[in-house]
Amino acid sequence: MMVRGTGDAAADRLPAAVARGDGLTAIMRAARTVFADRGYHGASIRDIAKEAGLSLSALYYYYSGKQDLLHALLEDTLADYRSSCTEVLAEAGDDPAARLRGFVRATVEYRVRRQVDSLLALQETRNLEPDRLESFAERRDALPGLLREIIEDGVAGGLFATPYPDEAQRTILAMCNAIAQWYQPSGGLTVTDLVERYIHMALTLVEYRPHEGR
């Protein structure tokens, strides 16, 4: 993010929303909408400014261009997802089955709650510039590592009987991430039901054997 001006004099020359800090929220919301509707390459910085109800100069007060905006959106999405996973895993304790349930619940709920952002992450991450992509991908790919550790701990403790832990990990992630592509709140399937179904499928994939690990 780039802030182009400081001090009261600069603020006086900007729209009131920007001077109050509301402009940042408006720009992020507008970028999300425009990228979702037109794709990264089909969007222009002028489109985003218009959607936000701001002038180009007001937008440039915060961001240097649409690459900067895409990066900010993806980083915000990743930070929120990481926070959700960290919180539920802290609550789950050391039990691999409880941790797997928590990870799946956090992922499913997140893909529904931030469905548009999840789709943008799936479809537009490749459009980050190489240095930004490398840094972002490193942090993003640490999250599947959490799931891998959960499954490995469960296998080591005799709770998970799967002979294919890597494939189980990839399948669980793929099915949870795909929710953003098909879920419709009007379809009759509640988020609670969706979470329970995906937890059941995840435990089936790892071949959960609760009594064998005790």
DRENPA-3360 file (N, C-alpha, C; in nm, 2 decimals, always signed):
BEGIN
1 = MMVRGTGD = +0.08/-0.12/+0.00/+0.00/+0.00/+0.00/+0.09/+0.12/+0.00 ~ +0.05/+0.22/-0.08/+0.13/+0.35/-0.08/+0.04/+0.46/-0.04 ~ +0.09/+0.54/+0.06/+0.02/+0.66/+0.11/+0.10/+0.77/+0.05 ~ +0.03/+0.86/-0.03/+0.10/+0.96/-0.11/+0.12/+1.09/-0.04 ~ +0.04/+1.11/+0.06/+0.05/+1.25/+0.13/+0.03/+1.24/+0.28 ~ +0.08/+1.33/+0.35/+0.07/+1.33/+0.49/+0.04/+1.48/+0.54 ~ -0.01/+1.49/+0.66/-0.04/+1.62/+0.71/-0.17/+1.67/+0.68 ~ -0.21/+1.78/+0.75/-0.34/+1.84/+0.73/-0.36/+1.90/+0.60;
9 = AAADRLPA = -0.26/+1.96/+0.54/-0.27/+2.02/+0.41/-0.31/+1.92/+0.30 ~ -0.24/+1.80/+0.31/-0.27/+1.70/+0.21/-0.42/+1.64/+0.23 ~ -0.45/+1.63/+0.36/-0.59/+1.57/+0.39/-0.69/+1.67/+0.34 ~ -0.67/+1.80/+0.35/-0.77/+1.90/+0.31/-0.80/+1.89/+0.16 ~ -0.70/+1.84/+0.08/-0.72/+1.84/-0.06/-0.79/+1.71/-0.11 ~ -0.82/+1.62/-0.01/-0.88/+1.49/-0.05/-1.03/+1.49/-0.01 ~ -1.11/+1.40/-0.07/-1.25/+1.38/-0.04/-1.26/+1.35/+0.11 ~ -1.37/+1.38/+0.17/-1.39/+1.37/+0.31/-1.37/+1.22/+0.35;
17 = AVARGDGL = -1.42/+1.13/+0.27/-1.42/+0.99/+0.30/-1.27/+0.94/+0.32 ~ -1.19/+0.99/+0.23/-1.05/+0.95/+0.23/-0.98/+1.01/+0.35 ~ -1.01/+1.13/+0.38/-0.95/+1.20/+0.50/-0.99/+1.13/+0.63 ~ -1.11/+1.07/+0.63/-1.15/+1.00/+0.75/-1.09/+0.86/+0.76 ~ -1.04/+0.81/+0.65/-1.00/+0.67/+0.64/-1.10/+0.58/+0.58 ~ -1.22/+0.63/+0.56/-1.32/+0.54/+0.50/-1.29/+0.50/+0.35 ~ -1.20/+0.58/+0.29/-1.17/+0.56/+0.15/-1.10/+0.43/+0.13 ~ -1.02/+0.39/+0.23/-0.94/+0.26/+0.22/-1.04/+0.14/+0.21;
25 = TAIMRAAR = -1.14/+0.14/+0.29/-1.25/+0.04/+0.29/-1.32/+0.04/+0.16 ~ -1.36/+0.16/+0.11/-1.43/+0.17/-0.01/-1.35/+0.12/-0.13 ~ -1.22/+0.15/-0.13/-1.14/+0.10/-0.24/-1.12/-0.05/-0.24 ~ -1.10/-0.10/-0.12/-1.09/-0.25/-0.11/-1.22/-0.32/-0.16 ~ -1.33/-0.27/-0.11/-1.46/-0.32/-0.15/-1.48/-0.31/-0.30 ~ -1.44/-0.20/-0.36/-1.46/-0.18/-0.50/-1.36/-0.27/-0.58 ~ -1.24/-0.28/-0.54/-1.15/-0.37/-0.61/-1.20/-0.51/-0.61 ~ -1.25/-0.56/-0.50/-1.30/-0.69/-0.48/-1.42/-0.71/-0.59;
33 = TVFADRGY = -1.50/-0.61/-0.60/-1.62/-0.62/-0.69/-1.57/-0.63/-0.83 ~ -1.48/-0.53/-0.87/-1.44/-0.52/-1.01/-1.36/-0.64/-1.05 ~ -1.27/-0.69/-0.97/-1.19/-0.80/-1.00/-1.27/-0.93/-1.02 ~ -1.38/-0.94/-0.93/-1.47/-1.06/-0.94/-1.55/-1.05/-1.06 ~ -1.59/-0.93/-1.11/-1.68/-0.92/-1.22/-1.60/-0.93/-1.35 ~ -1.48/-0.87/-1.36/-1.41/-0.86/-1.48/-1.27/-0.93/-1.49 ~ -1.23/-0.99/-1.38/-1.10/-1.05/-1.38/-0.99/-0.94/-1.36 ~ -0.87/-0.99/-1.32/-0.76/-0.89/-1.30/-0.73/-0.82/-1.43;
41 = HGASIRDI = -0.71/-0.89/-1.54/-0.67/-0.83/-1.67/-0.78/-0.75/-1.73 ~ -0.90/-0.78/-1.70/-1.01/-0.70/-1.76/-1.05/-0.58/-1.68 ~ -0.99/-0.56/-1.56/-1.02/-0.45/-1.47/-0.92/-0.34/-1.50 ~ -0.96/-0.22/-1.48/-0.87/-0.10/-1.48/-0.88/-0.03/-1.35 ~ -0.77/+0.05/-1.32/-0.77/+0.13/-1.20/-0.88/+0.23/-1.20 ~ -0.91/+0.28/-1.32/-1.02/+0.38/-1.33/-1.16/+0.31/-1.30 ~ -1.18/+0.19/-1.34/-1.30/+0.11/-1.30/-1.31/+0.11/-1.15 ~ -1.20/+0.08/-1.09/-1.21/+0.06/-0.94/-1.24/+0.19/-0.87;
49 = AKEAGLSL = -1.17/+0.30/-0.92/-1.20/+0.43/-0.86/-1.35/+0.47/-0.88 ~ -1.40/+0.44/-0.99/-1.54/+0.47/-1.02/-1.63/+0.39/-0.93 ~ -1.60/+0.27/-0.91/-1.69/+0.18/-0.83/-1.68/+0.23/-0.68 ~ -1.56/+0.28/-0.64/-1.55/+0.33/-0.50/-1.60/+0.47/-0.48 ~ -1.64/+0.53/-0.59/-1.69/+0.67/-0.58/-1.58/+0.77/-0.55 ~ -1.46/+0.74/-0.60/-1.35/+0.83/-0.57/-1.28/+0.87/-0.70 ~ -1.20/+0.98/-0.69/-1.12/+1.02/-0.80/-1.00/+0.93/-0.81 ~ -0.94/+0.93/-0.93/-0.81/+0.85/-0.94/-0.71/+0.90/-0.84;
57 = SALYYYYS = -0.70/+1.03/-0.83/-0.60/+1.09/-0.73/-0.62/+1.04/-0.59 ~ -0.75/+1.03/-0.55/-0.78/+0.98/-0.42/-0.74/+0.83/-0.40 ~ -0.76/+0.76/-0.51/-0.72/+0.61/-0.50/-0.57/+0.60/-0.50 ~ -0.50/+0.68/-0.58/-0.36/+0.68/-0.58/-0.30/+0.72/-0.44 ~ -0.37/+0.79/-0.36/-0.33/+0.83/-0.23/-0.30/+0.70/-0.15 ~ -0.37/+0.60/-0.18/-0.36/+0.47/-0.10/-0.27/+0.37/-0.18 ~ -0.30/+0.35/-0.31/-0.24/+0.24/-0.38/-0.18/+0.29/-0.51 ~ -0.07/+0.22/-0.55/+0.00/+0.27/-0.67/-0.06/+0.22/-0.80;
65 = GKQDLLHA = -0.15/+0.12/-0.79/-0.21/+0.06/-0.91/-0.28/-0.07/-0.88 ~ -0.33/-0.13/-0.98/-0.42/-0.25/-0.95/-0.33/-0.37/-0.90 ~ -0.20/-0.38/-0.94/-0.12/-0.48/-0.88/-0.11/-0.47/-0.73 ~ -0.09/-0.34/-0.69/-0.09/-0.32/-0.54/-0.22/-0.35/-0.47 ~ -0.33/-0.33/-0.54/-0.46/-0.36/-0.49/-0.48/-0.51/-0.48 ~ -0.45/-0.58/-0.59/-0.46/-0.73/-0.59/-0.38/-0.79/-0.47 ~ -0.26/-0.74/-0.46/-0.17/-0.79/-0.35/-0.23/-0.77/-0.21 ~ -0.29/-0.65/-0.19/-0.35/-0.62/-0.06/-0.47/-0.70/-0.04;
73 = LLEDTLAD = -0.55/-0.73/-0.14/-0.67/-0.81/-0.12/-0.63/-0.96/-0.08 ~ -0.53/-1.01/-0.15/-0.49/-1.15/-0.13/-0.42/-1.16/+0.01 ~ -0.35/-1.06/+0.05/-0.28/-1.07/+0.18/-0.39/-1.06/+0.29 ~ -0.49/-0.98/+0.27/-0.59/-0.97/+0.37/-0.67/-1.10/+0.38 ~ -0.70/-1.16/+0.27/-0.77/-1.29/+0.26/-0.69/-1.40/+0.34 ~ -0.56/-1.40/+0.31/-0.47/-1.50/+0.37/-0.46/-1.48/+0.52 ~ -0.44/-1.36/+0.56/-0.43/-1.33/+0.70/-0.55/-1.37/+0.78 ~ -0.67/-1.34/+0.72/-0.80/-1.38/+0.79/-0.81/-1.53/+0.80;
81 = YRSSCTEV = -0.78/-1.60/+0.69/-0.79/-1.75/+0.70/-0.69/-1.81/+0.80 ~ -0.57/-1.75/+0.80/-0.47/-1.80/+0.89/-0.51/-1.78/+1.03 ~ -0.57/-1.66/+1.06/-0.62/-1.63/+1.19/-0.73/-1.73/+1.24 ~ -0.82/-1.76/+1.14/-0.93/-1.85/+1.17/-0.88/-1.99/+1.21 ~ -0.78/-2.04/+1.13/-0.72/-2.17/+1.16/-0.65/-2.17/+1.29 ~ -0.57/-2.07/+1.31/-0.49/-2.06/+1.44/-0.58/-2.06/+1.56 ~ -0.69/-1.99/+1.55/-0.78/-1.98/+1.66/-0.85/-2.12/+1.70 ~ -0.90/-2.19/+1.59/-0.96/-2.31/+1.62/-0.87/-2.42/+1.66;
89 = LAEAGDDP = -0.74/-2.42/+1.61/-0.65/-2.52/+1.65/-0.60/-2.50/+1.80 ~ -0.60/-2.37/+1.84/-0.56/-2.34/+1.98/-0.67/-2.40/+2.07 ~ -0.79/-2.39/+2.03/-0.91/-2.44/+2.11/-0.91/-2.59/+2.11 ~ -0.86/-2.65/+2.00/-0.88/-2.80/+1.99/-0.78/-2.88/+2.08 ~ -0.67/-2.81/+2.12/-0.57/-2.89/+2.20/-0.49/-2.98/+2.12 ~ -0.44/-3.09/+2.17/-0.35/-3.18/+2.11/-0.41/-3.30/+2.04 ~ -0.54/-3.32/+2.06/-0.60/-3.44/+2.00/-0.61/-3.42/+1.84 ~ -0.55/-3.51/+1.77/-0.55/-3.50/+1.62/-0.69/-3.49/+1.56;
97 = AARLRGFV = -0.78/-3.57/+1.61/-0.92/-3.57/+1.56/-0.99/-3.44/+1.58 ~ -0.97/-3.39/+1.70/-1.03/-3.26/+1.73/-0.96/-3.15/+1.65 ~ -0.84/-3.16/+1.63/-0.77/-3.06/+1.54/-0.81/-3.07/+1.40 ~ -0.83/-3.19/+1.35/-0.88/-3.21/+1.21/-1.02/-3.15/+1.20 ~ -1.11/-3.18/+1.30/-1.24/-3.12/+1.29/-1.23/-2.97/+1.29 ~ -1.15/-2.91/+1.37/-1.14/-2.77/+1.38/-1.08/-2.71/+1.25 ~ -0.98/-2.77/+1.19/-0.93/-2.72/+1.07/-1.03/-2.72/+0.96 ~ -1.10/-2.83/+0.95/-1.21/-2.84/+0.84/-1.32/-2.74/+0.87;
105 = RATVEYRV = -1.36/-2.73/+0.99/-1.47/-2.63/+1.02/-1.42/-2.49/+0.99 ~ -1.30/-2.45/+1.02/-1.25/-2.32/+1.00/-1.24/-2.29/+0.84 ~ -1.20/-2.39/+0.77/-1.18/-2.38/+0.63/-1.32/-2.37/+0.56 ~ -1.41/-2.45/+0.59/-1.54/-2.45/+0.53/-1.61/-2.32/+0.56 ~ -1.61/-2.28/+0.69/-1.68/-2.15/+0.73/-1.62/-2.04/+0.66 ~ -1.49/-2.04/+0.64/-1.42/-1.93/+0.58/-1.45/-1.92/+0.43 ~ -1.45/-2.04/+0.36/-1.49/-2.04/+0.22/-1.63/-1.99/+0.19 ~ -1.72/-2.01/+0.29/-1.85/-1.95/+0.27/-1.86/-1.81/+0.31;
113 = RRQVDSLL = -1.79/-1.77/+0.42/-1.80/-1.63/+0.47/-1.73/-1.54/+0.38 ~ -1.62/-1.58/+0.32/-1.55/-1.49/+0.22/-1.54/-1.56/+0.09 ~ -1.65/-1.59/+0.03/-1.66/-1.67/-0.09/-1.60/-1.60/-0.21 ~ -1.63/-1.47/-0.22/-1.57/-1.39/-0.33/-1.42/-1.38/-0.32 ~ -1.37/-1.36/-0.20/-1.23/-1.35/-0.18/-1.16/-1.48/-0.20 ~ -1.22/-1.59/-0.17/-1.17/-1.72/-0.19/-1.15/-1.75/-0.34 ~ -1.26/-1.71/-0.42/-1.25/-1.73/-0.56/-1.14/-1.64/-0.62 ~ -1.12/-1.52/-0.57/-1.02/-1.44/-0.62/-0.88/-1.50/-0.59;
121 = ALQETRNL = -0.87/-1.56/-0.48/-0.74/-1.62/-0.44/-0.71/-1.74/-0.53 ~ -0.81/-1.82/-0.56/-0.80/-1.93/-0.65/-0.76/-1.89/-0.79 ~ -0.83/-1.78/-0.84/-0.82/-1.75/-0.98/-0.71/-1.65/-1.01 ~ -0.68/-1.55/-0.92/-0.60/-1.44/-0.96/-0.46/-1.43/-0.89 ~ -0.43/-1.53/-0.80/-0.30/-1.53/-0.74/-0.19/-1.53/-0.85 ~ -0.21/-1.61/-0.95/-0.11/-1.62/-1.06/-0.08/-1.49/-1.12 ~ -0.16/-1.39/-1.10/-0.13/-1.26/-1.17/-0.05/-1.16/-1.08 ~ -0.01/-1.21/-0.96/+0.09/-1.13/-0.88/+0.22/-1.13/-0.96;
129 = EPDRLESF = +0.29/-1.02/-0.94/+0.43/-1.01/-0.99/+0.52/-1.11/-0.92 ~ +0.62/-1.16/-0.99/+0.70/-1.27/-0.94/+0.75/-1.26/-0.80 ~ +0.80/-1.14/-0.76/+0.86/-1.13/-0.62/+0.74/-1.14/-0.52 ~ +0.63/-1.08/-0.55/+0.52/-1.08/-0.46/+0.46/-1.22/-0.46 ~ +0.45/-1.29/-0.57/+0.39/-1.42/-0.58/+0.48/-1.52/-0.49 ~ +0.61/-1.51/-0.50/+0.69/-1.60/-0.43/+0.67/-1.58/-0.28 ~ +0.67/-1.46/-0.23/+0.65/-1.43/-0.09/+0.51/-1.47/-0.04 ~ +0.41/-1.44/-0.12/+0.27/-1.48/-0.09/+0.26/-1.63/-0.08;
137 = AERRDALP = +0.31/-1.70/-0.18/+0.29/-1.84/-0.19/+0.36/-1.91/-0.08 ~ +0.47/-1.86/-0.03/+0.54/-1.92/+0.08/+0.45/-1.92/+0.21 ~ +0.39/-1.81/+0.23/+0.30/-1.80/+0.35/+0.17/-1.88/+0.33 ~ +0.12/-1.88/+0.21/+0.00/-1.95/+0.18/+0.02/-2.10/+0.19 ~ +0.13/-2.15/+0.15/+0.16/-2.30/+0.15/+0.19/-2.35/+0.29 ~ +0.21/-2.26/+0.38/+0.24/-2.31/+0.52/+0.11/-2.36/+0.58 ~ +0.00/-2.32/+0.53/-0.13/-2.36/+0.59/-0.16/-2.51/+0.56 ~ -0.14/-2.56/+0.44/-0.16/-2.70/+0.42/-0.06/-2.78/+0.50;
145 = GLLREIIE = +0.05/-2.72/+0.54/+0.15/-2.79/+0.63/+0.08/-2.82/+0.77 ~ +0.00/-2.73/+0.81/-0.07/-2.75/+0.94/-0.16/-2.88/+0.93 ~ -0.23/-2.89/+0.82/-0.32/-3.01/+0.80/-0.23/-3.14/+0.79 ~ -0.12/-3.13/+0.72/-0.03/-3.24/+0.71/+0.02/-3.29/+0.84 ~ +0.06/-3.19/+0.93/+0.10/-3.23/+1.06/-0.01/-3.30/+1.15 ~ -0.13/-3.25/+1.13/-0.24/-3.31/+1.20/-0.26/-3.45/+1.16 ~ -0.26/-3.48/+1.03/-0.28/-3.62/+0.98/-0.16/-3.71/+1.03 ~ -0.04/-3.65/+1.01/+0.08/-3.73/+1.06/+0.07/-3.77/+1.20;
153 = DGVAGGLF = +0.03/-3.67/+1.29/+0.02/-3.70/+1.43/-0.09/-3.81/+1.46 ~ -0.20/-3.80/+1.38/-0.30/-3.90/+1.40/-0.26/-4.04/+1.36 ~ -0.18/-4.05/+1.25/-0.13/-4.17/+1.20/-0.03/-4.23/+1.30 ~ +0.06/-4.14/+1.35/+0.16/-4.19/+1.45/+0.09/-4.24/+1.58 ~ -0.02/-4.17/+1.62/-0.08/-4.21/+1.74/-0.18/-4.32/+1.73 ~ -0.20/-4.38/+1.60/-0.29/-4.49/+1.58/-0.44/-4.45/+1.57 ~ -0.46/-4.31/+1.56/-0.60/-4.27/+1.55/-0.65/-4.27/+1.41 ~ -0.55/-4.24/+1.31/-0.58/-4.24/+1.17/-0.52/-4.36/+1.11;
161 = ATPYPDEA = -0.59/-4.44/+1.03/-0.54/-4.57/+0.98/-0.50/-4.55/+0.83 ~ -0.52/-4.44/+0.77/-0.50/-4.42/+0.63/-0.35/-4.46/+0.59 ~ -0.33/-4.54/+0.49/-0.20/-4.56/+0.44/-0.15/-4.46/+0.34 ~ -0.24/-4.36/+0.31/-0.21/-4.25/+0.21/-0.23/-4.12/+0.27 ~ -0.15/-4.08/+0.37/-0.17/-3.95/+0.44/-0.16/-3.83/+0.35 ~ -0.07/-3.83/+0.25/-0.05/-3.72/+0.16/-0.17/-3.70/+0.07 ~ -0.22/-3.81/+0.02/-0.34/-3.80/-0.07/-0.46/-3.76/+0.01 ~ -0.47/-3.80/+0.14/-0.58/-3.76/+0.22/-0.58/-3.61/+0.25;
169 = QRTILAMC = -0.46/-3.56/+0.27/-0.44/-3.41/+0.30/-0.48/-3.33/+0.17 ~ -0.43/-3.38/+0.06/-0.47/-3.30/-0.06/-0.61/-3.31/-0.10 ~ -0.68/-3.42/-0.07/-0.82/-3.43/-0.10/-0.90/-3.35/-0.01 ~ -0.87/-3.35/+0.12/-0.94/-3.27/+0.22/-0.93/-3.12/+0.18 ~ -0.82/-3.07/+0.15/-0.80/-2.93/+0.11/-0.88/-2.90/-0.02 ~ -0.87/-2.99/-0.12/-0.93/-2.96/-0.25/-1.08/-2.95/-0.23 ~ -1.14/-3.05/-0.15/-1.29/-3.04/-0.14/-1.33/-2.92/-0.06 ~ -1.26/-2.88/+0.04/-1.30/-2.77/+0.12/-1.28/-2.64/+0.04;
177 = NAIAQWYQ = -1.17/-2.63/-0.03/-1.15/-2.51/-0.11/-1.25/-2.49/-0.23 ~ -1.30/-2.60/-0.28/-1.39/-2.60/-0.39/-1.53/-2.55/-0.35 ~ -1.56/-2.54/-0.22/-1.69/-2.49/-0.17/-1.71/-2.35/-0.23 ~ -1.61/-2.27/-0.24/-1.63/-2.13/-0.28/-1.68/-2.13/-0.43 ~ -1.66/-2.24/-0.50/-1.70/-2.24/-0.64/-1.85/-2.28/-0.66 ~ -1.90/-2.35/-0.57/-2.04/-2.40/-0.59/-2.14/-2.36/-0.49 ~ -2.10/-2.33/-0.37/-2.20/-2.31/-0.26/-2.29/-2.19/-0.29 ~ -2.42/-2.22/-0.26/-2.53/-2.11/-0.27/-2.61/-2.12/-0.15;
185 = PSGGLTVT = -2.61/-2.01/-0.07/-2.69/-2.01/+0.05/-2.84/-2.04/+0.03 ~ -2.89/-2.01/-0.09/-3.03/-2.03/-0.12/-3.06/-2.18/-0.16 ~ -2.95/-2.26/-0.16/-2.97/-2.40/-0.20/-3.03/-2.49/-0.10 ~ -3.05/-2.45/+0.02/-3.11/-2.53/+0.12/-3.01/-2.60/+0.21 ~ -2.88/-2.59/+0.19/-2.78/-2.65/+0.27/-2.72/-2.55/+0.36 ~ -2.75/-2.56/+0.49/-2.69/-2.46/+0.59/-2.54/-2.48/+0.60 ~ -2.48/-2.38/+0.65/-2.34/-2.38/+0.68/-2.31/-2.49/+0.79 ~ -2.39/-2.50/+0.89/-2.37/-2.60/+0.99/-2.38/-2.74/+0.93;
193 = DLVERYIH = -2.48/-2.77/+0.85/-2.48/-2.90/+0.78/-2.36/-2.92/+0.69 ~ -2.32/-2.82/+0.62/-2.21/-2.83/+0.54/-2.08/-2.87/+0.62 ~ -2.06/-2.80/+0.73/-1.95/-2.83/+0.81/-1.95/-2.97/+0.86 ~ -2.06/-3.02/+0.91/-2.07/-3.15/+0.96/-2.05/-3.26/+0.85 ~ -2.10/-3.23/+0.73/-2.07/-3.33/+0.62/-1.92/-3.34/+0.59 ~ -1.86/-3.22/+0.58/-1.72/-3.22/+0.55/-1.63/-3.27/+0.65 ~ -1.67/-3.25/+0.78/-1.59/-3.32/+0.89/-1.60/-3.47/+0.88 ~ -1.73/-3.52/+0.85/-1.75/-3.66/+0.84/-1.66/-3.72/+0.72;
201 = MALTLVEY = -1.66/-3.65/+0.61/-1.58/-3.69/+0.49/-1.43/-3.69/+0.53 ~ -1.39/-3.59/+0.60/-1.24/-3.58/+0.63/-1.20/-3.69/+0.72 ~ -1.28/-3.72/+0.82/-1.25/-3.83/+0.91/-1.26/-3.96/+0.84 ~ -1.34/-3.98/+0.74/-1.35/-4.10/+0.67/-1.22/-4.11/+0.58 ~ -1.18/-4.00/+0.52/-1.06/-4.01/+0.44/-0.93/-4.05/+0.52 ~ -0.92/-4.01/+0.64/-0.80/-4.04/+0.72/-0.83/-4.18/+0.79 ~ -0.94/-4.24/+0.78/-0.98/-4.36/+0.84/-0.97/-4.35/+0.99 ~ -1.04/-4.26/+1.05/-1.04/-4.24/+1.19/-1.08/-4.36/+1.27;
209 = RPHEGR = -1.00/-4.40/+1.36/-1.02/-4.52/+1.45/-1.01/-4.47/+1.59 ~ -1.11/-4.42/+1.65/-1.10/-4.35/+1.79/-1.05/-4.45/+1.90 ~ -1.09/-4.57/+1.89/-1.05/-4.66/+2.00/-0.92/-4.72/+1.99 ~ -0.87/-4.73/+1.87/-0.74/-4.79/+1.85/-0.62/-4.70/+1.90 ~ -0.65/-4.57/+1.91/-0.54/-4.48/+1.96/-0.54/-4.46/+2.11 ~ -0.63/-4.53/+2.18/-0.64/-4.51/+2.32/-0.59/-4.63/+2.40;
% end
